[in-house]
């Protein structure tokens, strides 16, 4: 089971899909948001039958 992480804008557009990213096994993942404007985004993590969505803020 490979977890996937996707980042969406509040309008529902998929902005980043990190299905093939490397996970270090410790539960940490650094995401480069330098190309994203200030605002609120949604992060969705899916692993098997479990999925969670959380909002986060990018501030410049």
BAFI-3210 file (N, C-alpha, C; in Angstrom, 3 decimals, decimal comma, padded with zeros to 6 digits):
// residues 60
n [1|2|3|4|5|6|7|8|9|10|11|12|13|14|15|16|17|18|19|20|21|22|23|24|25|26|27|28|29|30|31|32|33|34|35|36|37|38|39|40|41|42|43|44|45|46|47|48|49|50|51|52|53|54|55|56|57|58|59|60]
n.u [000,845|000,792|000,943|-000,804|-000,555|-002,309|-002,743|-005,088|-006,766|-009,105|-011,187|-011,385|-009,613|-006,992|-003,782|-001,260|000,063|001,236|001,706|003,755|005,817|008,650|008,526|009,700|009,145|008,890|006,727|006,960|006,912|008,182|006,911|007,254|006,177|006,776|006,036|003,416|000,735|-000,125|-002,623|-005,461|-005,404|-006,192|-005,224|-004,973|-004,675|-004,288|-004,399|-004,679|-007,788|-008,247|-008,702|-007,809|-008,519|-007,171|-007,016|-004,683|-002,566|-000,855|001,444|002,900]
n.v [-001,176|002,041|005,252|008,240|011,711|014,634|017,977|020,525|023,406|025,745|025,836|023,321|022,453|020,308|020,744|019,740|016,490|013,929|011,148|009,444|010,099|009,928|008,373|008,659|006,908|007,747|009,316|011,905|014,479|016,712|019,443|021,387|024,535|026,828|027,741|028,373|030,651|032,975|031,823|029,648|026,154|022,729|019,617|016,295|013,088|009,764|006,432|003,269|002,170|004,390|007,868|011,270|014,715|017,907|021,390|023,960|026,842|029,071|031,566|034,564]
n.w [000,000|-001,036|000,136|-000,877|-001,559|-002,066|-003,187|-003,149|-004,502|-003,024|-004,767|-005,746|-007,667|-008,663|-007,558|-006,881|-007,109|-005,311|-005,574|-006,233|-004,527|-002,291|000,768|004,061|006,059|008,677|008,935|008,152|005,731|003,486|001,758|-001,065|-001,282|-002,592|-005,081|-004,822|-004,333|-001,668|000,535|001,278|001,317|000,483|001,756|000,958|002,178|001,332|002,211|001,541|002,648|004,124|004,390|004,756|005,006|005,226|005,956|005,068|005,421|003,321|003,706|002,678]
ca.u [000,000|001,566|000,091|-000,738|-000,848|-002,730|-003,048|-006,142|-007,213|-010,447|-012,145|-011,402|-008,595|-005,819|-002,587|-000,089|-000,223|002,491|001,502|005,028|006,866|009,344|008,196|010,830|008,684|008,709|005,507|007,280|007,056|008,342|006,273|007,732|005,042|007,329|005,355|002,007|000,390|-000,709|-004,016|-005,857|-005,376|-006,600|-004,267|-005,672|-003,801|-005,024|-003,602|-005,621|-009,191|-008,297|-008,340|-008,011|-008,330|-006,903|-006,740|-003,481|-002,424|000,449|001,566|004,136]
ca.v [000,000|003,266|006,415|009,344|013,024|015,566|019,325|021,136|024,750|025,727|025,656|021,910|022,111|019,578|021,557|018,860|015,090|013,337|009,714|008,741|010,698|009,011|008,545|008,186|005,948|008,373|010,113|013,281|014,756|018,143|019,831|022,685|025,393|028,100|028,179|028,621|031,976|032,997|031,413|028,429|024,992|021,468|018,529|015,013|011,934|008,514|005,224|002,146|002,556|005,557|009,156|012,446|015,995|018,991|022,709|024,622|028,212|029,533|033,002|035,138]
ca.w [000,000|-001,153|000,415|-001,833|-001,002|-003,110|-002,711|-003,945|-004,195|-002,455|-005,859|-006,092|-008,667|-008,200|-007,773|-006,778|-006,835|-004,887|-005,442|-006,382|-003,696|-001,394|002,183|004,854|007,041|009,980|008,910|007,778|004,316|003,210|000,506|-001,545|-001,646|-003,040|-006,300|-004,513|-003,813|-000,328|000,537|001,980|000,437|001,096|001,603|001,138|002,313|001,160|002,428|001,576|002,839|005,003|003,784|005,600|004,334|006,167|005,353|005,535|004,934|002,831|003,936|002,142]
c.u [000,892|000,642|000,237|-001,155|-001,176|-003,062|-004,000|-006,321|-008,624|-011,530|-012,187|-010,384|-007,428|-004,577|-001,310|-000,567|001,091|002,321|002,820|006,148|007,474|009,000|009,337|010,422|008,432|007,441|005,741|007,430|007,151|007,758|006,756|006,536|005,516|006,637|003,883|001,820|-000,111|-002,174|-004,235|-005,944|-005,846|-005,579|-005,010|-004,664|-004,660|-004,049|-004,567|-007,048|-009,347|-007,916|-008,652|-007,719|-008,174|-006,647|-005,411|-003,353|-001,001|000,463|002,908|004,455]
c.v [001,241|004,444|007,468|010,631|013,953|016,904|019,967|022,597|024,670|025,577|024,214|021,493|021,373|020,386|020,724|017,453|014,404|011,844|008,971|009,308|009,648|009,355|007,968|007,214|006,537|009,218|011,560|013,392|016,254|018,429|021,231|023,503|026,744|028,624|028,523|030,025|031,860|032,604|030,150|027,304|023,766|020,394|017,230|013,876|010,678|007,367|004,058|002,646|003,824|006,807|010,267|013,691|017,072|020,276|023,200|025,965|028,452|031,038|033,477|036,410]
c.w [000,000|-000,876|-000,675|-001,142|-002,159|-002,479|-003,704|-003,555|-003,629|-003,516|-006,351|-007,141|-008,022|-008,555|-007,753|-006,472|-006,528|-004,633|-005,446|-005,522|-002,767|000,049|002,998|005,950|008,412|010,036|008,549|006,270|004,141|001,832|000,144|-002,036|-002,177|-004,300|-006,063|-003,954|-002,379|-000,422|001,330|000,958|001,218|000,763|001,896|001,112|002,222|001,331|002,580|001,653|003,670|004,221|004,765|004,782|005,393|005,378|005,897|004,833|004,478|002,985|003,402|002,882]
res [x|x|x|x|x|x|x|x|x|x|x|x|x|x|x|x|x|x|x|x|x|x|x|x|x|x|x|x|x|x|x|x|x|x|x|x|x|x|x|x|x|x|x|x|x|x|x|x|x|x|x|x|x|x|x|x|x|x|x|x]
***
